[in-house]
Amino acid sequence: PLLHTLQRQSTAVFHMLNRAQRLAASQGLFKVTKPLNPNQTYVLIDDVFTTGATLSAARTALLHAGARDVRAVVVARQPYKQD
């Protein structure tokens, strides 16, 4: 089943941030809105992976809420380019 268990806590836009700023801005980015079953596998789906900050924040939120198995699927990889 598809469950929407994460709620984004900020509308911050990351595309203009460097990697360190993205990682800092992603701390506490998500909260878990439903009880989790520790025996369930949770799969995060993201459209574009750049630095991994958003997926990392989502995974951390799920693990802190009791998930033990968190995986990710991404549609596209955008290599991060520092200016």
N, C-alpha and C positions, 0 to 999 in steps of 0.2 A: 504493500500500500504506500501511497504518496502521503507523507505527513509534513506539514509546515511547522517545524518545531523550533525554528530560530526566528527571532525578531531583531532587525537591525536597530541599533540605538542611536545612530547618527546618520545624517545625510551628507557627511563629509565626502568630498570628491577627491580621489587619490591621483588622478592622471597628471597633475602638475607637481607632485611631491617626489622627492628622491627616495631611495630605498629605506634609509633610516627613518625618514619622516613617515613613510607608509607604515612601517612596522610600529612606530610609536602611536600613530593615529588609529591603528586597528585594535589596540588594547581595549578590551571591554566593548568591542563593536557590536557584539551579539548577546542576546539573552535567550535562554531556553524557555519556551512557553508551555510545554507539555511535559508530563512525567516521562522519563525514559526507561526502557527495559534494558538492563545491562547485558542481556543475552541476545539482543537484536543487533544486527549490523546496520549502521547508518551510513548513507552515501550522500556526500555533498556534490551538488552539480553547479558548476560555474561556467559562464560563457567564455571568459578570457582570463588566462593565467599570465600575469606579468612578473611580479616578485613573490607571489605566494602569501602575501600579508593577509588578505581577506580569508583565504582558505585556512590559514593557520589560526586566525582568530575564531573562525567558526568551529574548527576542530577542538580548540581549547575550551570553548563554551560547552560543547557536547561532552567532552571528557570530564569537565568539572561537574557536570550535571549527572554523571553516572554512566555514560556510555563507555564501553570498553573497546569496541571495534568501529572505527570511523575510517571511511575510505572516500576518495574523491574522483570525480570524472570532470574533465574540462573539454570544452569544444575546440578552443583555439589557444595557441601559445604565442604570446607577444613578447619577444625578447626585450628585456629592459635595457634602455640606452641612457646612460648618463650624459648630460650636456656639460 
